[in-house]
Amino acid sequence: QVQLVESGGGLVQAGGSLRLSCAASGRTFSTYAMAWFRQAPGKEREFVARILWSAGTYYGGSVKGRFTISRDNSKNTVYLQMNNLKPEDTAVYYCAADLTTLGTYDYWGQGTQVTVAS
């Protein structure tokens, strides 16, 4: 069983920055692929970013160049640095763990709200 706890959400003005954190339980965190997704009201869940155990990264098109995903395996934590935030980034952000690194997510956090004011 893996537990994921997100933090760092909040209200920010357009153009501002936030850093989200996701703390994970589990002895083998360093082997997981981790990802961030988001879901805005009335919209489908959207892929934001993914980081492999090797620290290889992938980004959704709408955030590429503005968001950075990283991980600290010594702290069992994955981060999402969000810069130049836009009102359309407003959503609940979820972290997810892919234990087999095959692209399916086995565990999800409870989400953290990010609101970007124009």
C-alpha positions as CSV (number, residue, x, y, z in Angstrom):
1,Q,0.0,0.0,0.0
2,V,1.3,3.4,-1.0
3,Q,0.0,6.7,0.5
4,L,0.4,10.0,-1.3
5,V,-0.1,13.3,0.4
6,E,0.0,16.5,-1.7
7,S,0.6,20.0,-0.3
8,G,1.5,23.5,-1.5
9,G,-1.6,24.5,-3.3
10,G,-3.2,27.9,-2.8
11,L,-4.3,31.2,-4.4
12,V,-1.8,33.0,-6.5
13,Q,-1.9,35.9,-9.0
14,A,-1.4,35.3,-12.7
15,G,2.3,35.3,-13.5
16,G,3.1,34.0,-10.0
17,S,4.6,30.7,-8.9
18,L,3.8,27.8,-6.6
19,R,5.6,24.6,-5.7
20,L,3.5,21.5,-5.0
21,S,4.9,18.6,-3.0
22,C,3.8,15.0,-2.8
23,A,5.1,12.9,0.0
24,A,4.9,9.1,-0.6
25,S,5.1,6.2,1.7
26,G,6.8,3.0,0.6
27,R,10.3,1.6,0.8
28,T,10.8,1.4,-2.9
29,F,9.8,5.0,-3.8
30,S,12.9,5.4,-5.9
31,T,11.7,2.8,-8.3
32,Y,8.3,4.3,-8.9
33,A,7.4,6.5,-11.8
34,M,5.5,9.5,-10.4
35,A,3.2,12.0,-12.1
36,W,1.0,15.0,-11.6
37,F,-2.5,15.4,-13.1
38,R,-5.0,18.1,-12.7
39,Q,-8.8,18.4,-13.0
40,A,-10.6,21.7,-13.4
41,P,-14.4,22.0,-12.7
42,G,-16.4,20.5,-15.5
43,K,-13.3,19.2,-17.3
44,E,-11.7,15.8,-17.7
45,R,-8.5,15.0,-15.8
46,E,-5.5,16.2,-17.6
47,F,-1.9,14.9,-17.6
48,V,0.6,17.5,-16.4
49,A,4.0,15.8,-15.9
50,R,5.7,12.5,-15.2
51,I,9.1,11.6,-13.8
52,L,10.7,8.2,-14.1
53,W,13.0,6.5,-11.6
54,S,15.9,7.6,-13.8
55,A,14.7,11.2,-13.5
56,G,13.6,11.3,-17.1
57,T,10.7,13.7,-17.5
58,Y,7.6,14.2,-19.7
59,Y,5.2,17.2,-19.8
60,G,1.8,18.0,-21.1
61,G,1.7,20.5,-23.9
62,S,-0.1,23.2,-21.9
63,V,2.6,23.3,-19.2
64,K,5.8,22.6,-21.0
65,G,8.3,25.3,-20.4
66,R,6.5,26.6,-17.4
67,F,6.3,23.6,-15.0
68,T,9.1,21.4,-13.8
69,I,8.7,18.1,-12.1
70,S,11.5,16.7,-9.9
71,R,12.0,14.2,-7.2
72,D,14.0,13.7,-4.0
73,N,14.3,10.0,-3.3
74,S,15.9,10.6,0.0
75,K,12.7,12.3,1.1
76,N,10.2,10.1,-0.8
77,T,8.9,13.3,-2.3
78,V,8.0,14.5,-5.8
79,Y,7.7,18.2,-6.6
80,L,6.0,20.3,-9.2
81,Q,7.4,23.8,-9.6
82,M,4.9,25.9,-11.4
83,N,6.0,29.3,-12.9
84,N,4.2,31.9,-14.9
85,L,0.9,30.6,-13.8
86,K,-2.2,31.4,-15.8
87,P,-5.9,31.4,-14.8
88,E,-6.4,28.3,-16.9
89,D,-4.0,26.4,-14.6
90,T,-6.7,26.6,-11.9
91,A,-7.6,23.1,-10.9
92,V,-7.2,20.4,-8.3
93,Y,-3.8,18.9,-8.7
94,Y,-3.2,15.2,-8.0
95,C,0.0,13.2,-7.7
96,A,0.0,9.6,-8.7
97,A,2.3,6.6,-8.4
98,D,3.1,4.1,-11.2
99,L,4.7,1.2,-9.4
100,T,5.4,-0.9,-12.5
101,T,6.4,2.1,-14.7
102,L,4.1,0.8,-17.4
103,G,2.0,3.9,-17.5
104,T,-0.9,2.9,-15.3
105,Y,-1.2,4.6,-12.0
106,D,-1.8,2.5,-9.0
107,Y,-2.2,5.1,-6.3
108,W,-3.5,8.6,-6.1
109,G,-3.3,11.4,-3.6
110,Q,-6.3,13.4,-2.3
111,G,-5.5,16.5,-4.4
112,T,-4.5,20.0,-3.6
113,Q,-6.4,23.1,-5.0
114,V,-4.5,25.6,-7.1
115,T,-6.3,28.8,-7.9
116,V,-4.8,31.4,-10.2
117,A,-6.5,34.8,-10.1
118,S,-6.4,37.1,-13.2
